[in-house]
C-alpha cells in the first residue's frame, strides 16, 4: 500500500543512517521499524510497588504533628538564625 507520512527530521536521519549501514532501502528500514514497534511486548506482569513503613516513635511532648509544615518552617528559621549567628 502506498501512503504519505510526515516523519520527524531526526527520525528520518536515523532511518537513512540505518538504511546506509545495512545496505537496505529506506522503505525496507521504515517497514521493519514499524513492524518491530507493533510487536506485542511479552514482559512478565510486575508486582505492584509496596513501600515498607516504619514507626518513628512518639512525637516529642508539645509537638503538634497536625501542623507539621508550620513546625518545619519554624525549625528551618531556627537553623538559618543559628547559621547567621555563627558568621559574626
N, CA, C and O atoms as a Maestro MAE file, in Angstrom:
{
 s_m_m2io_version
 :::
 2.0.0
}

f_m_ct {
 s_m_title
 :::
 protein
 m_atom[352] {
  # First column is atom index #
  i_m_mmod_type
  r_m_x_coord
  r_m_y_coord
  r_m_z_coord
  i_m_residue_number
  s_m_chain_name
  s_m_pdb_residue_name
  s_m_pdb_atom_name
  i_m_atomic_number
  :::
  1 25 0.848 -1.178 0.000 1 A "UNK " " N  " 7
  2 3 0.000 0.000 0.000 1 A "UNK " " CA " 6
  3 2 0.888 1.234 0.000 1 A "UNK " " C  " 6
  4 15 1.901 1.284 0.698 1 A "UNK " " O  " 8
  5 25 0.511 2.198 -0.765 2 A "UNK " " N  " 7
  6 3 1.276 3.429 -0.851 2 A "UNK " " CA " 6
  7 2 0.572 4.492 -0.018 2 A "UNK " " C  " 6
  8 15 -0.643 4.666 -0.110 2 A "UNK " " O  " 8
  9 25 1.354 5.204 0.798 3 A "UNK " " N  " 7
  10 3 0.792 6.254 1.647 3 A "UNK " " CA " 6
  11 2 1.843 7.334 1.859 3 A "UNK " " C  " 6
  12 15 3.019 7.138 1.553 3 A "UNK " " O  " 8
  13 25 1.416 8.460 2.378 4 A "UNK " " N  " 7
  14 3 2.334 9.565 2.664 4 A "UNK " " CA " 6
  15 2 2.426 9.735 4.168 4 A "UNK " " C  " 6
  16 15 1.415 9.782 4.869 4 A "UNK " " O  " 8
  17 25 3.658 9.827 4.652 5 A "UNK " " N  " 7
  18 3 3.895 10.030 6.083 5 A "UNK " " CA " 6
  19 2 4.728 11.277 6.288 5 A "UNK " " C  " 6
  20 15 5.534 11.642 5.432 5 A "UNK " " O  " 8
  21 25 4.534 11.928 7.415 6 A "UNK " " N  " 7
  22 3 5.412 13.016 7.820 6 A "UNK " " CA " 6
  23 2 6.239 12.485 8.980 6 A "UNK " " C  " 6
  24 15 5.705 12.160 10.040 6 A "UNK " " O  " 8
  25 25 7.554 12.399 8.766 7 A "UNK " " N  " 7
  26 3 8.458 11.843 9.764 7 A "UNK " " CA " 6
  27 2 9.326 12.969 10.301 7 A "UNK " " C  " 6
  28 15 9.816 13.799 9.535 7 A "UNK " " O  " 8
  29 25 9.517 13.000 11.610 8 A "UNK " " N  " 7
  30 3 10.396 13.998 12.212 8 A "UNK " " CA " 6
  31 2 11.772 13.920 11.570 8 A "UNK " " C  " 6
  32 15 12.238 12.840 11.206 8 A "UNK " " O  " 8
  33 25 12.422 15.078 11.434 9 A "UNK " " N  " 7
  34 3 13.735 15.128 10.792 9 A "UNK " " CA " 6
  35 2 14.751 14.213 11.459 9 A "UNK " " C  " 6
  36 15 15.514 13.529 10.778 9 A "UNK " " O  " 8
  37 25 14.764 14.197 12.784 10 A "UNK " " N  " 7
  38 3 15.742 13.368 13.492 10 A "UNK " " CA " 6
  39 2 15.495 11.883 13.236 10 A "UNK " " C  " 6
  40 15 16.444 11.110 13.105 10 A "UNK " " O  " 8
  41 25 14.224 11.480 13.165 11 A "UNK " " N  " 7
  42 3 13.906 10.084 12.875 11 A "UNK " " CA " 6
  43 2 14.261 9.729 11.437 11 A "UNK " " C  " 6
  44 15 14.770 8.641 11.169 11 A "UNK " " O  " 8
  45 25 13.996 10.636 10.525 12 A "UNK " " N  " 7
  46 3 14.328 10.382 9.125 12 A "UNK " " CA " 6
  47 2 15.829 10.191 8.949 12 A "UNK " " C  " 6
  48 15 16.269 9.319 8.200 12 A "UNK " " O  " 8
  49 25 16.613 11.014 9.647 13 A "UNK " " N  " 7
  50 3 18.071 10.878 9.568 13 A "UNK " " CA " 6
  51 2 18.524 9.540 10.130 13 A "UNK " " C  " 6
  52 15 19.397 8.885 9.560 13 A "UNK " " O  " 8
  53 25 17.930 9.133 11.249 14 A "UNK " " N  " 7
  54 3 18.285 7.848 11.848 14 A "UNK " " CA " 6
  55 2 17.911 6.694 10.931 14 A "UNK " " C  " 6
  56 15 18.663 5.727 10.812 14 A "UNK " " O  " 8
  57 25 16.762 6.787 10.285 15 A "UNK " " N  " 7
  58 3 16.337 5.743 9.341 15 A "UNK " " CA " 6
  59 2 17.253 5.695 8.122 15 A "UNK " " C  " 6
  60 15 17.610 4.614 7.655 15 A "UNK " " O  " 8
  61 25 17.632 6.862 7.607 16 A "UNK " " N  " 7
  62 3 18.552 6.904 6.464 16 A "UNK " " CA " 6
  63 2 19.899 6.309 6.835 16 A "UNK " " C  " 6
  64 15 20.502 5.575 6.052 16 A "UNK " " O  " 8
  65 25 20.365 6.627 8.031 17 A "UNK " " N  " 7
  66 3 21.643 6.092 8.501 17 A "UNK " " CA " 6
  67 2 21.568 4.573 8.605 17 A "UNK " " C  " 6
  68 15 22.491 3.877 8.182 17 A "UNK " " O  " 8
  69 25 20.470 4.050 9.168 18 A "UNK " " N  " 7
  70 3 20.287 2.599 9.291 18 A "UNK " " CA " 6
  71 2 20.228 1.950 7.916 18 A "UNK " " C  " 6
  72 15 20.784 0.869 7.718 18 A "UNK " " O  " 8
  73 25 19.562 2.592 6.967 19 A "UNK " " N  " 7
  74 3 19.480 2.042 5.613 19 A "UNK " " CA " 6
  75 2 20.868 1.967 4.985 19 A "UNK " " C  " 6
  76 15 21.214 0.970 4.351 19 A "UNK " " O  " 8
  77 25 21.657 3.015 5.162 20 A "UNK " " N  " 7
  78 3 23.015 3.039 4.608 20 A "UNK " " CA " 6
  79 2 23.879 1.955 5.250 20 A "UNK " " C  " 6
  80 15 24.598 1.230 4.562 20 A "UNK " " O  " 8
  81 25 23.798 1.854 6.593 21 A "UNK " " N  " 7
  82 3 24.623 0.884 7.319 21 A "UNK " " CA " 6
  83 2 24.275 -0.556 6.982 21 A "UNK " " C  " 6
  84 15 25.160 -1.410 6.938 21 A "UNK " " O  " 8
  85 25 22.999 -0.838 6.743 22 A "UNK " " N  " 7
  86 3 22.566 -2.214 6.489 22 A "UNK " " CA " 6
  87 2 22.490 -2.549 5.005 22 A "UNK " " C  " 6
  88 15 22.331 -3.712 4.636 22 A "UNK " " O  " 8
  89 25 22.604 -1.533 4.153 23 A "UNK " " N  " 7
  90 3 22.506 -1.779 2.707 23 A "UNK " " CA " 6
  91 2 21.078 -2.027 2.247 23 A "UNK " " C  " 6
  92 15 20.849 -2.527 1.146 23 A "UNK " " O  " 8
  93 25 20.128 -1.677 3.090 24 A "UNK " " N  " 7
  94 3 18.717 -1.854 2.727 24 A "UNK " " CA " 6
  95 2 18.162 -0.537 2.199 24 A "UNK " " C  " 6
  96 15 18.774 0.520 2.353 24 A "UNK " " O  " 8
  97 25 17.003 -0.621 1.581 25 A "UNK " " N  " 7
  98 3 16.365 0.603 1.097 25 A "UNK " " CA " 6
  99 2 15.703 1.311 2.278 25 A "UNK " " C  " 6
  100 15 15.408 0.704 3.307 25 A "UNK " " O  " 8
  101 25 15.483 2.598 2.099 26 A "UNK " " N  " 7
  102 3 14.806 3.397 3.122 26 A "UNK " " CA " 6
  103 2 13.439 2.784 3.418 26 A "UNK " " C  " 6
  104 15 13.035 2.692 4.577 26 A "UNK " " O  " 8
  105 25 12.732 2.368 2.377 27 A "UNK " " N  " 7
  106 3 11.408 1.769 2.513 27 A "UNK " " CA " 6
  107 2 11.470 0.515 3.386 27 A "UNK " " C  " 6
  108 15 10.629 0.325 4.264 27 A "UNK " " O  " 8
  109 25 12.466 -0.339 3.145 28 A "UNK " " N  " 7
  110 3 12.596 -1.561 3.940 28 A "UNK " " CA " 6
  111 2 12.843 -1.244 5.420 28 A "UNK " " C  " 6
  112 15 12.245 -1.856 6.305 28 A "UNK " " O  " 8
  113 25 13.725 -0.288 5.668 29 A "UNK " " N  " 7
  114 3 14.048 0.073 7.045 29 A "UNK " " CA " 6
  115 2 12.831 0.651 7.753 29 A "UNK " " C  " 6
  116 15 12.584 0.334 8.917 29 A "UNK " " O  " 8
  117 25 12.069 1.492 7.066 30 A "UNK " " N  " 7
  118 3 10.866 2.070 7.671 30 A "UNK " " CA " 6
  119 2 9.862 0.972 7.985 30 A "UNK " " C  " 6
  120 15 9.288 0.957 9.074 30 A "UNK " " O  " 8
  121 25 9.640 0.051 7.050 31 A "UNK " " N  " 7
  122 3 8.695 -1.043 7.282 31 A "UNK " " CA " 6
  123 2 9.136 -1.926 8.445 31 A "UNK " " C  " 6
  124 15 8.306 -2.333 9.259 31 A "UNK " " O  " 8
  125 25 10.433 -2.227 8.534 32 A "UNK " " N  " 7
  126 3 10.933 -3.055 9.630 32 A "UNK " " CA " 6
  127 2 10.766 -2.336 10.976 32 A "UNK " " C  " 6
  128 15 10.401 -2.958 11.974 32 A "UNK " " O  " 8
  129 25 11.032 -1.047 10.998 33 A "UNK " " N  " 7
  130 3 10.896 -0.281 12.235 33 A "UNK " " CA " 6
  131 2 9.443 -0.246 12.697 33 A "UNK " " C  " 6
  132 15 9.160 -0.392 13.886 33 A "UNK " " O  " 8
  133 25 8.536 -0.054 11.763 34 A "UNK " " N  " 7
  134 3 7.113 -0.027 12.120 34 A "UNK " " CA " 6
  135 2 6.666 -1.402 12.598 34 A "UNK " " C  " 6
  136 15 5.947 -1.508 13.592 34 A "UNK " " O  " 8
  137 25 7.084 -2.456 11.901 35 A "UNK " " N  " 7
  138 3 6.711 -3.816 12.292 35 A "UNK " " CA " 6
  139 2 7.255 -4.144 13.682 35 A "UNK " " C  " 6
  140 15 6.558 -4.752 14.495 35 A "UNK " " O  " 8
  141 25 8.491 -3.745 13.954 36 A "UNK " " N  " 7
  142 3 9.078 -4.010 15.270 36 A "UNK " " CA " 6
  143 2 8.318 -3.257 16.361 36 A "UNK " " C  " 6
  144 15 8.127 -3.776 17.461 36 A "UNK " " O  " 8
  145 25 7.891 -2.052 16.057 37 A "UNK " " N  " 7
  146 3 7.148 -1.265 17.033 37 A "UNK " " CA " 6
  147 2 5.761 -1.810 17.304 37 A "UNK " " C  " 6
  148 15 5.187 -1.541 18.359 37 A "UNK " " O  " 8
  149 25 5.214 -2.567 16.374 38 A "UNK " " N  " 7
  150 3 3.877 -3.119 16.547 38 A "UNK " " CA " 6
  151 2 3.882 -4.494 17.206 38 A "UNK " " C  " 6
  152 15 2.819 -5.028 17.524 38 A "UNK " " O  " 8
  153 25 5.065 -5.075 17.414 39 A "UNK " " N  " 7
  154 3 5.151 -6.386 18.064 39 A "UNK " " CA " 6
  155 2 4.714 -6.256 19.518 39 A "UNK " " C  " 6
  156 15 5.103 -5.317 20.214 39 A "UNK " " O  " 8
  157 25 3.898 -7.215 19.970 40 A "UNK " " N  " 7
  158 3 3.493 -7.155 21.374 40 A "UNK " " CA " 6
  159 2 4.699 -7.431 22.272 40 A "UNK " " C  " 6
  160 15 5.564 -8.242 21.945 40 A "UNK " " O  " 8
  161 25 4.732 -6.762 23.368 41 A "UNK " " N  " 7
  162 3 5.814 -6.987 24.314 41 A "UNK " " CA " 6
  163 2 5.348 -8.036 25.315 41 A "UNK " " C  " 6
  164 15 4.263 -7.929 25.887 41 A "UNK " " O  " 8
  165 25 6.160 -9.022 25.510 42 A "UNK " " N  " 7
  166 3 5.807 -10.113 26.420 42 A "UNK " " CA " 6
  167 2 6.623 -9.983 27.693 42 A "UNK " " C  " 6
  168 15 7.480 -10.816 27.987 42 A "UNK " " O  " 8
  169 25 6.351 -8.950 28.426 43 A "UNK " " N  " 7
  170 3 7.013 -8.745 29.696 43 A "UNK " " CA " 6
  171 2 6.177 -9.383 30.793 43 A "UNK " " C  " 6
  172 15 4.949 -9.293 30.773 43 A "UNK " " O  " 8
  173 25 6.828 -10.020 31.738 44 A "UNK " " N  " 7
  174 3 6.032 -10.598 32.824 44 A "UNK " " CA " 6
  175 2 5.345 -9.482 33.607 44 A "UNK " " C  " 6
  176 15 5.911 -8.403 33.779 44 A "UNK " " O  " 8
  177 25 4.139 -9.738 34.076 45 A "UNK " " N  " 7
  178 3 3.458 -8.694 34.846 45 A "UNK " " CA " 6
  179 2 4.263 -8.370 36.098 45 A "UNK " " C  " 6
  180 15 4.731 -9.263 36.806 45 A "UNK " " O  " 8
  181 25 4.410 -7.103 36.349 46 A "UNK " " N  " 7
  182 3 5.189 -6.694 37.512 46 A "UNK " " CA " 6
  183 2 4.277 -6.607 38.736 46 A "UNK " " C  " 6
  184 15 3.083 -6.321 38.643 46 A "UNK " " O  " 8
  185 25 4.894 -6.865 39.876 47 A "UNK " " N  " 7
  186 3 4.144 -6.756 41.124 47 A "UNK " " CA " 6
  187 2 3.987 -5.277 41.459 47 A "UNK " " C  " 6
  188 15 4.883 -4.479 41.184 47 A "UNK " " O  " 8
  189 25 2.860 -4.909 42.047 48 A "UNK " " N  " 7
  190 3 2.700 -3.508 42.438 48 A "UNK " " CA " 6
  191 2 3.751 -3.137 43.481 48 A "UNK " " C  " 6
  192 15 4.127 -3.952 44.324 48 A "UNK " " O  " 8
  193 25 4.205 -1.917 43.409 49 A "UNK " " N  " 7
  194 3 5.206 -1.432 44.353 49 A "UNK " " CA " 6
  195 2 4.570 -1.269 45.720 49 A "UNK " " C  " 6
  196 15 3.498 -0.679 45.853 49 A "UNK " " O  " 8
  197 25 5.229 -1.788 46.721 50 A "UNK " " N  " 7
  198 3 4.757 -1.651 48.103 50 A "UNK " " CA " 6
  199 2 5.860 -0.986 48.914 50 A "UNK " " C  " 6
  200 15 6.988 -1.476 48.951 50 A "UNK " " O  " 8
  201 25 5.544 0.106 49.550 51 A "UNK " " N  " 7
  202 3 6.502 0.819 50.388 51 A "UNK " " CA " 6
  203 2 6.395 0.302 51.811 51 A "UNK " " C  " 6
  204 15 5.313 0.308 52.399 51 A "UNK " " O  " 8
  205 25 7.516 -0.145 52.367 52 A "UNK " " N  " 7
  206 3 7.513 -0.565 53.757 52 A "UNK " " CA " 6
  207 2 7.451 0.677 54.637 52 A "UNK " " C  " 6
  208 15 8.082 1.693 54.348 52 A "UNK " " O  " 8
  209 25 6.695 0.580 55.695 53 A "UNK " " N  " 7
  210 3 6.586 1.706 56.622 53 A "UNK " " CA " 6
  211 2 7.233 1.320 57.949 53 A "UNK " " C  " 6
  212 15 7.249 0.150 58.332 53 A "UNK " " O  " 8
  213 25 7.748 2.294 58.618 54 A "UNK " " N  " 7
  214 3 8.412 2.091 59.901 54 A "UNK " " CA " 6
  215 2 7.908 3.128 60.888 54 A "UNK " " C  " 6
  216 15 7.619 4.268 60.524 54 A "UNK " " O  " 8
  217 25 7.810 2.722 62.114 55 A "UNK " " N  " 7
  218 3 7.381 3.645 63.161 55 A "UNK " " CA " 6
  219 2 8.537 4.575 63.514 55 A "UNK " " C  " 6
  220 15 9.671 4.127 63.680 55 A "UNK " " O  " 8
  221 25 8.254 5.838 63.625 56 A "UNK " " N  " 7
  222 3 9.259 6.812 64.037 56 A "UNK " " CA " 6
  223 2 9.148 7.119 65.522 56 A "UNK " " C  " 6
  224 15 9.839 7.999 66.036 56 A "UNK " " O  " 8
  225 25 8.278 6.391 66.207 57 A "UNK " " N  " 7
  226 3 8.103 6.619 67.632 57 A "UNK " " CA " 6
  227 2 7.097 7.720 67.894 57 A "UNK " " C  " 6
  228 15 6.466 8.242 66.975 57 A "UNK " " O  " 8
  229 25 6.963 8.055 69.139 58 A "UNK " " N  " 7
  230 3 6.026 9.090 69.545 58 A "UNK " " CA " 6
  231 2 6.664 10.467 69.368 58 A "UNK " " C  " 6
  232 15 7.872 10.614 69.549 58 A "UNK " " O  " 8
  233 25 5.866 11.474 69.016 59 A "UNK " " N  " 7
  234 3 6.420 12.824 68.906 59 A "UNK " " CA " 6
  235 2 6.826 13.354 70.270 59 A "UNK " " C  " 6
  236 15 6.330 12.910 71.306 59 A "UNK " " O  " 8
  237 25 7.729 14.302 70.243 60 A "UNK " " N  " 7
  238 3 8.179 14.923 71.489 60 A "UNK " " CA " 6
  239 2 7.008 15.658 72.134 60 A "UNK " " C  " 6
  240 15 6.108 16.122 71.434 60 A "UNK " " O  " 8
  241 25 7.011 15.766 73.434 61 A "UNK " " N  " 7
  242 3 5.929 16.494 74.112 61 A "UNK " " CA " 6
  243 2 5.855 17.932 73.603 61 A "UNK " " C  " 6
  244 15 6.879 18.596 73.445 61 A "UNK " " O  " 8
  245 25 4.660 18.397 73.352 62 A "UNK " " N  " 7
  246 3 4.452 19.767 72.902 62 A "UNK " " CA " 6
  247 2 4.517 19.935 71.398 62 A "UNK " " C  " 6
  248 15 4.332 21.047 70.903 62 A "UNK " " O  " 8
  249 25 4.777 18.863 70.649 63 A "UNK " " N  " 7
  250 3 4.859 18.941 69.191 63 A "UNK " " CA " 6
  251 2 3.531 18.475 68.615 63 A "UNK " " C  " 6
  252 15 3.117 17.335 68.828 63 A "UNK " " O  " 8
  253 25 2.874 19.357 67.891 64 A "UNK " " N  " 7
  254 3 1.586 19.045 67.268 64 A "UNK " " CA " 6
  255 2 1.850 18.680 65.807 64 A "UNK " " C  " 6
  256 15 2.154 19.553 64.994 64 A "UNK " " O  " 8
  257 25 1.736 17.394 65.474 65 A "UNK " " N  " 7
  258 3 2.021 16.956 64.106 65 A "UNK " " CA " 6
  259 2 0.937 17.367 63.115 65 A "UNK " " C  " 6
  260 15 1.125 17.229 61.906 65 A "UNK " " O  " 8
  261 25 -0.190 17.868 63.606 66 A "UNK " " N  " 7
  262 3 -1.222 18.372 62.702 66 A "UNK " " CA " 6
  263 2 -0.754 19.640 62.008 66 A "UNK " " C  " 6
  264 15 -1.317 20.042 60.990 66 A "UNK " " O  " 8
  265 25 0.260 20.259 62.552 67 A "UNK " " N  " 7
  266 3 0.803 21.485 61.968 67 A "UNK " " CA " 6
  267 2 2.259 21.245 61.581 67 A "UNK " " C  " 6
  268 15 3.141 22.031 61.925 67 A "UNK " " O  " 8
  269 25 2.499 20.142 60.856 68 A "UNK " " N  " 7
  270 3 3.862 19.718 60.514 68 A "UNK " " CA " 6
  271 2 4.573 20.744 59.639 68 A "UNK " " C  " 6
  272 15 5.768 20.971 59.827 68 A "UNK " " O  " 8
  273 25 3.885 21.367 58.696 69 A "UNK " " N  " 7
  274 3 4.534 22.364 57.836 69 A "UNK " " CA " 6
  275 2 4.945 23.595 58.638 69 A "UNK " " C  " 6
  276 15 6.002 24.178 58.398 69 A "UNK " " O  " 8
  277 25 4.114 23.978 59.577 70 A "UNK " " N  " 7
  278 3 4.460 25.110 60.433 70 A "UNK " " CA " 6
  279 2 5.691 24.766 61.268 70 A "UNK " " C  " 6
  280 15 6.594 25.589 61.417 70 A "UNK " " O  " 8
  281 25 5.724 23.551 61.812 71 A "UNK " " N  " 7
  282 3 6.865 23.103 62.604 71 A "UNK " " CA " 6
  283 2 8.129 23.085 61.744 71 A "UNK " " C  " 6
  284 15 9.187 23.532 62.185 71 A "UNK " " O  " 8
  285 25 8.022 22.567 60.514 72 A "UNK " " N  " 7
  286 3 9.185 22.527 59.619 72 A "UNK " " CA " 6
  287 2 9.696 23.934 59.338 72 A "UNK " " C  " 6
  288 15 10.906 24.159 59.307 72 A "UNK " " O  " 8
  289 25 8.792 24.874 59.135 73 A "UNK " " N  " 7
  290 3 9.182 26.258 58.897 73 A "UNK " " CA " 6
  291 2 9.891 26.870 60.087 73 A "UNK " " C  " 6
  292 15 10.887 27.578 59.938 73 A "UNK " " O  " 8
  293 25 9.371 26.589 61.264 74 A "UNK " " N  " 7
  294 3 9.993 27.118 62.481 74 A "UNK " " CA " 6
  295 2 11.391 26.530 62.680 74 A "UNK " " C  " 6
  296 15 12.324 27.248 63.039 74 A "UNK " " O  " 8
  297 25 11.533 25.219 62.445 75 A "UNK " " N  " 7
  298 3 12.848 24.580 62.574 75 A "UNK " " CA " 6
  299 2 13.838 25.150 61.556 75 A "UNK " " C  " 6
  300 15 15.011 25.365 61.862 75 A "UNK " " O  " 8
  301 25 13.341 25.390 60.340 76 A "UNK " " N  " 7
  302 3 14.199 25.970 59.308 76 A "UNK " " CA " 6
  303 2 14.625 27.389 59.690 76 A "UNK " " C  " 6
  304 15 15.788 27.757 59.521 76 A "UNK " " O  " 8
  305 25 13.695 28.176 60.197 77 A "UNK " " N  " 7
  306 3 14.023 29.535 60.643 77 A "UNK " " CA " 6
  307 2 15.072 29.521 61.750 77 A "UNK " " C  " 6
  308 15 16.000 30.329 61.750 77 A "UNK " " O  " 8
  309 25 14.914 28.593 62.694 78 A "UNK " " N  " 7
  310 3 15.886 28.479 63.793 78 A "UNK " " CA " 6
  311 2 17.271 28.125 63.253 78 A "UNK " " C  " 6
  312 15 18.276 28.662 63.718 78 A "UNK " " O  " 8
  313 25 17.324 27.224 62.275 79 A "UNK " " N  " 7
  314 3 18.613 26.809 61.710 79 A "UNK " " CA " 6
  315 2 19.267 27.956 60.948 79 A "UNK " " C  " 6
  316 15 20.481 28.143 61.034 79 A "UNK " " O  " 8
  317 25 18.480 28.722 60.207 80 A "UNK " " N  " 7
  318 3 19.023 29.877 59.480 80 A "UNK " " CA " 6
  319 2 19.570 30.906 60.456 80 A "UNK " " C  " 6
  320 15 20.650 31.457 60.246 80 A "UNK " " O  " 8
  321 25 18.824 31.165 61.523 81 A "UNK " " N  " 7
  322 3 19.275 32.123 62.536 81 A "UNK " " CA " 6
  323 2 20.563 31.635 63.197 81 A "UNK " " C  " 6
  324 15 21.465 32.432 63.455 81 A "UNK " " O  " 8
  325 25 20.656 30.333 63.472 82 A "UNK " " N  " 7
  326 3 21.854 29.768 64.074 82 A "UNK " " CA " 6
  327 2 23.057 29.936 63.149 82 A "UNK " " C  " 6
  328 15 24.136 30.317 63.604 82 A "UNK " " O  " 8
  329 25 22.884 29.659 61.864 83 A "UNK " " N  " 7
  330 3 23.985 29.794 60.906 83 A "UNK " " CA " 6
  331 2 24.409 31.247 60.753 83 A "UNK " " C  " 6
  332 15 25.598 31.545 60.634 83 A "UNK " " O  " 8
  333 25 23.437 32.148 60.756 84 A "UNK " " N  " 7
  334 3 23.783 33.572 60.637 84 A "UNK " " CA " 6
  335 2 24.525 34.051 61.872 84 A "UNK " " C  " 6
  336 15 25.410 34.901 61.778 84 A "UNK " " O  " 8
  337 25 24.166 33.505 63.039 85 A "UNK " " N  " 7
  338 3 24.857 33.873 64.272 85 A "UNK " " CA " 6
  339 2 26.289 33.385 64.303 85 A "UNK " " C  " 6
  340 15 27.127 33.991 64.971 85 A "UNK " " O  " 8
  341 25 26.593 32.303 63.599 86 A "UNK " " N  " 7
  342 3 27.958 31.778 63.553 86 A "UNK " " CA " 6
  343 2 28.863 32.603 62.668 86 A "UNK " " C  " 6
  344 15 30.082 32.563 62.832 86 A "UNK " " O  " 8
  345 25 28.309 33.340 61.744 87 A "UNK " " N  " 7
  346 3 29.113 34.141 60.798 87 A "UNK " " CA " 6
  347 2 29.751 35.323 61.471 87 A "UNK " " C  " 6
  348 15 30.801 35.790 61.030 87 A "UNK " " O  " 8
  349 25 29.155 35.816 62.511 88 A "UNK " " N  " 7
  350 3 29.636 37.046 63.142 88 A "UNK " " CA " 6
  351 2 30.839 36.804 63.999 88 A "UNK " " C  " 6
  352 15 31.367 37.740 64.601 88 A "UNK " " O  " 8
  :::
 }
 m_bond[351] {
  # First column is bond index #
  i_m_from
  i_m_to
  i_m_order
  :::
  1 1 2 1
  2 2 3 1
  3 3 4 2
  4 3 5 1
  5 5 6 1
  6 6 7 1
  7 7 8 2
  8 7 9 1
  9 9 10 1
  10 10 11 1
  11 11 12 2
  12 11 13 1
  13 13 14 1
  14 14 15 1
  15 15 16 2
  16 15 17 1
  17 17 18 1
  18 18 19 1
  19 19 20 2
  20 19 21 1
  21 21 22 1
  22 22 23 1
  23 23 24 2
  24 23 25 1
  25 25 26 1
  26 26 27 1
  27 27 28 2
  28 27 29 1
  29 29 30 1
  30 30 31 1
  31 31 32 2
  32 31 33 1
  33 33 34 1
  34 34 35 1
  35 35 36 2
  36 35 37 1
  37 37 38 1
  38 38 39 1
  39 39 40 2
  40 39 41 1
  41 41 42 1
  42 42 43 1
  43 43 44 2
  44 43 45 1
  45 45 46 1
  46 46 47 1
  47 47 48 2
  48 47 49 1
  49 49 50 1
  50 50 51 1
  51 51 52 2
  52 51 53 1
  53 53 54 1
  54 54 55 1
  55 55 56 2
  56 55 57 1
  57 57 58 1
  58 58 59 1
  59 59 60 2
  60 59 61 1
  61 61 62 1
  62 62 63 1
  63 63 64 2
  64 63 65 1
  65 65 66 1
  66 66 67 1
  67 67 68 2
  68 67 69 1
  69 69 70 1
  70 70 71 1
  71 71 72 2
  72 71 73 1
  73 73 74 1
  74 74 75 1
  75 75 76 2
  76 75 77 1
  77 77 78 1
  78 78 79 1
  79 79 80 2
  80 79 81 1
  81 81 82 1
  82 82 83 1
  83 83 84 2
  84 83 85 1
  85 85 86 1
  86 86 87 1
  87 87 88 2
  88 87 89 1
  89 89 90 1
  90 90 91 1
  91 91 92 2
  92 91 93 1
  93 93 94 1
  94 94 95 1
  95 95 96 2
  96 95 97 1
  97 97 98 1
  98 98 99 1
  99 99 100 2
  100 99 101 1
  101 101 102 1
  102 102 103 1
  103 103 104 2
  104 103 105 1
  105 105 106 1
  106 106 107 1
  107 107 108 2
  108 107 109 1
  109 109 110 1
  110 110 111 1
  111 111 112 2
  112 111 113 1
  113 113 114 1
  114 114 115 1
  115 115 116 2
  116 115 117 1
  117 117 118 1
  118 118 119 1
  119 119 120 2
  120 119 121 1
  121 121 122 1
  122 122 123 1
  123 123 124 2
  124 123 125 1
  125 125 126 1
  126 126 127 1
  127 127 128 2
  128 127 129 1
  129 129 130 1
  130 130 131 1
  131 131 132 2
  132 131 133 1
  133 133 134 1
  134 134 135 1
  135 135 136 2
  136 135 137 1
  137 137 138 1
  138 138 139 1
  139 139 140 2
  140 139 141 1
  141 141 142 1
  142 142 143 1
  143 143 144 2
  144 143 145 1
  145 145 146 1
  146 146 147 1
  147 147 148 2
  148 147 149 1
  149 149 150 1
  150 150 151 1
  151 151 152 2
  152 151 153 1
  153 153 154 1
  154 154 155 1
  155 155 156 2
  156 155 157 1
  157 157 158 1
  158 158 159 1
  159 159 160 2
  160 159 161 1
  161 161 162 1
  162 162 163 1
  163 163 164 2
  164 163 165 1
  165 165 166 1
  166 166 167 1
  167 167 168 2
  168 167 169 1
  169 169 170 1
  170 170 171 1
  171 171 172 2
  172 171 173 1
  173 173 174 1
  174 174 175 1
  175 175 176 2
  176 175 177 1
  177 177 178 1
  178 178 179 1
  179 179 180 2
  180 179 181 1
  181 181 182 1
  182 182 183 1
  183 183 184 2
  184 183 185 1
  185 185 186 1
  186 186 187 1
  187 187 188 2
  188 187 189 1
  189 189 190 1
  190 190 191 1
  191 191 192 2
  192 191 193 1
  193 193 194 1
  194 194 195 1
  195 195 196 2
  196 195 197 1
  197 197 198 1
  198 198 199 1
  199 199 200 2
  200 199 201 1
  201 201 202 1
  202 202 203 1
  203 203 204 2
  204 203 205 1
  205 205 206 1
  206 206 207 1
  207 207 208 2
  208 207 209 1
  209 209 210 1
  210 210 211 1
  211 211 212 2
  212 211 213 1
  213 213 214 1
  214 214 215 1
  215 215 216 2
  216 215 217 1
  217 217 218 1
  218 218 219 1
  219 219 220 2
  220 219 221 1
  221 221 222 1
  222 222 223 1
  223 223 224 2
  224 223 225 1
  225 225 226 1
  226 226 227 1
  227 227 228 2
  228 227 229 1
  229 229 230 1
  230 230 231 1
  231 231 232 2
  232 231 233 1
  233 233 234 1
  234 234 235 1
  235 235 236 2
  236 235 237 1
  237 237 238 1
  238 238 239 1
  239 239 240 2
  240 239 241 1
  241 241 242 1
  242 242 243 1
  243 243 244 2
  244 243 245 1
  245 245 246 1
  246 246 247 1
  247 247 248 2
  248 247 249 1
  249 249 250 1
  250 250 251 1
  251 251 252 2
  252 251 253 1
  253 253 254 1
  254 254 255 1
  255 255 256 2
  256 255 257 1
  257 257 258 1
  258 258 259 1
  259 259 260 2
  260 259 261 1
  261 261 262 1
  262 262 263 1
  263 263 264 2
  264 263 265 1
  265 265 266 1
  266 266 267 1
  267 267 268 2
  268 267 269 1
  269 269 270 1
  270 270 271 1
  271 271 272 2
  272 271 273 1
  273 273 274 1
  274 274 275 1
  275 275 276 2
  276 275 277 1
  277 277 278 1
  278 278 279 1
  279 279 280 2
  280 279 281 1
  281 281 282 1
  282 282 283 1
  283 283 284 2
  284 283 285 1
  285 285 286 1
  286 286 287 1
  287 287 288 2
  288 287 289 1
  289 289 290 1
  290 290 291 1
  291 291 292 2
  292 291 293 1
  293 293 294 1
  294 294 295 1
  295 295 296 2
  296 295 297 1
  297 297 298 1
  298 298 299 1
  299 299 300 2
  300 299 301 1
  301 301 302 1
  302 302 303 1
  303 303 304 2
  304 303 305 1
  305 305 306 1
  306 306 307 1
  307 307 308 2
  308 307 309 1
  309 309 310 1
  310 310 311 1
  311 311 312 2
  312 311 313 1
  313 313 314 1
  314 314 315 1
  315 315 316 2
  316 315 317 1
  317 317 318 1
  318 318 319 1
  319 319 320 2
  320 319 321 1
  321 321 322 1
  322 322 323 1
  323 323 324 2
  324 323 325 1
  325 325 326 1
  326 326 327 1
  327 327 328 2
  328 327 329 1
  329 329 330 1
  330 330 331 1
  331 331 332 2
  332 331 333 1
  333 333 334 1
  334 334 335 1
  335 335 336 2
  336 335 337 1
  337 337 338 1
  338 338 339 1
  339 339 340 2
  340 339 341 1
  341 341 342 1
  342 342 343 1
  343 343 344 2
  344 343 345 1
  345 345 346 1
  346 346 347 1
  347 347 348 2
  348 347 349 1
  349 349 350 1
  350 350 351 1
  351 351 352 2
  :::
 }
}
